Amino acid sequence: MNIVLVGNPNVGKSVIFNALTGKYVTVSNYPGTTVEVAKGVGKFSGHTLSVIDTPGVNSLTAHSEDEKVTKDILSRSDISAIVQVADSKNMKRSLLLTLELMELNIPLVLNLK
């Protein structure tokens, strides 16, 4: 099962990646910490998961390199589900991305932090 973590910059995607995979990805309190894609394997409810941590994006429009990288990953045919990590105190910032992710017709989980 291939899971992709997606969300705005600095919402906690890498914290979830670290918890699921046991791998350490640099976590800092400023946007743009994840500047490349991290991949790891973890277990959840007896299932083996391949987890991909993507750079923070505000949209899938692909104006920036981070947005292009994330959009390219989401266009793969082997993605089982997307976990969008969002800041529950600033949902307005996340909703455009939520709508764009829903249009991909890939199962989507919205994780509010």
Phi, psi and omega per residue, in radians:
M1 nan 2.174 -3.115
N2 -1.824 2.059 -3.093
I3 -1.967 2.338 3.097
V4 -1.996 2.213 3.062
L5 -1.590 2.158 -3.088
V6 -2.307 2.594 3.059
G7 2.988 3.015 3.096
N8 -1.102 2.851 3.080
P9 -1.055 2.457 2.986
N10 1.139 0.658 3.102
V11 -1.853 -0.140 3.083
G12 1.939 0.308 3.119
K13 -1.029 -0.780 -3.095
S14 -1.194 -0.530 3.068
V15 -1.108 -0.760 3.109
I16 -1.160 -0.737 3.087
F17 -0.994 -0.844 3.134
N18 -1.026 -0.736 -3.122
A19 -1.177 -0.693 -3.102
L20 -1.304 -0.623 -2.989
T21 -1.860 -0.334 -3.045
G22 1.325 -0.030 3.070
K23 -1.489 2.651 -3.131
Y24 -1.765 2.136 2.994
V25 -2.009 2.398 -3.116
T26 -0.955 2.246 3.128
V27 -2.131 2.164 3.123
S28 -2.408 2.854 -3.102
N29 -1.638 0.847 3.010
Y30 -2.628 2.616 -3.085
P31 -1.095 2.649 3.040
G32 1.439 0.280 -3.127
T33 -1.112 -0.801 3.087
T34 -1.465 1.867 -3.097
V35 -1.880 -0.076 3.031
E36 -2.457 2.996 -3.075
V37 -1.438 2.342 3.053
A38 -1.951 2.425 3.127
K39 -2.189 2.483 3.111
G40 -2.741 2.969 3.139
V41 -2.125 2.429 3.114
G42 -2.567 3.038 3.101
K43 -2.048 2.461 3.073
F44 -2.565 2.119 -3.124
S45 0.887 0.713 3.092
G46 1.408 0.022 3.136
H47 -1.831 2.439 3.036
T48 -1.462 2.247 -3.119
L49 -2.041 2.365 2.912
S50 -1.690 2.082 -3.020
V51 -1.988 2.320 3.111
I52 -2.055 2.166 3.093
D53 -1.740 2.072 -3.075
T54 -1.765 2.799 3.038
P55 -1.099 2.652 3.107
G56 -1.147 2.372 3.139
V57 -2.383 2.694 3.056
N58 -1.759 -0.275 -3.067
S59 -2.810 2.879 3.040
L60 -1.751 0.246 -3.100
T61 -1.167 -0.331 3.056
A62 1.175 0.847 3.008
H63 -1.449 -0.583 -3.125
S64 -1.854 2.896 3.107
E65 -1.096 -0.699 3.115
D66 -1.045 -0.763 3.135
E67 -1.136 -0.673 3.117
K68 -1.125 -0.769 3.134
V69 -1.048 -0.834 -3.125
T70 -1.120 -0.763 3.131
K71 -1.083 -0.715 3.115
D72 -1.092 -0.731 3.113
I73 -1.096 -0.765 -3.105
L74 -1.210 -0.284 3.126
S75 -1.483 -0.093 3.103
R76 -1.160 2.586 -3.097
S77 -1.447 -0.172 -3.062
D78 -1.737 0.272 3.127
I79 -1.400 2.127 -3.130
S80 -1.479 -0.656 -3.101
A81 -2.818 2.722 3.050
I82 -1.969 2.355 2.968
V83 -1.942 1.929 3.068
Q84 -1.573 2.101 3.094
V85 -1.642 2.196 -3.072
A86 -2.305 2.643 3.093
D87 -1.473 1.977 -3.082
S88 -1.145 -0.295 3.119
K89 -1.550 -0.110 -3.127
N90 -2.507 1.002 -3.074
M91 -1.115 -0.566 -3.117
K92 -0.969 -0.662 -3.138
R93 -1.138 -0.514 -3.048
S94 -1.574 -0.354 -2.950
L95 -1.163 -0.612 3.079
L96 -1.053 -0.814 3.126
L97 -1.100 -0.693 3.103
T98 -1.007 -0.819 3.134
L99 -1.091 -0.742 3.123
E100 -1.108 -0.700 3.129
L101 -1.177 -0.669 3.119
M102 -1.086 -0.589 -3.137
E103 -1.183 -0.266 3.135
L104 -1.337 -0.235 -3.122
N105 1.010 0.658 3.014
I106 -1.961 2.378 3.120
P107 -0.855 2.325 -3.030
L108 -2.202 2.280 3.020
V109 -1.982 2.260 3.087
L110 -1.749 1.975 -3.137
N111 -1.769 1.999 3.139
L112 -1.649 2.184 3.136
K113 -1.883 nan nan
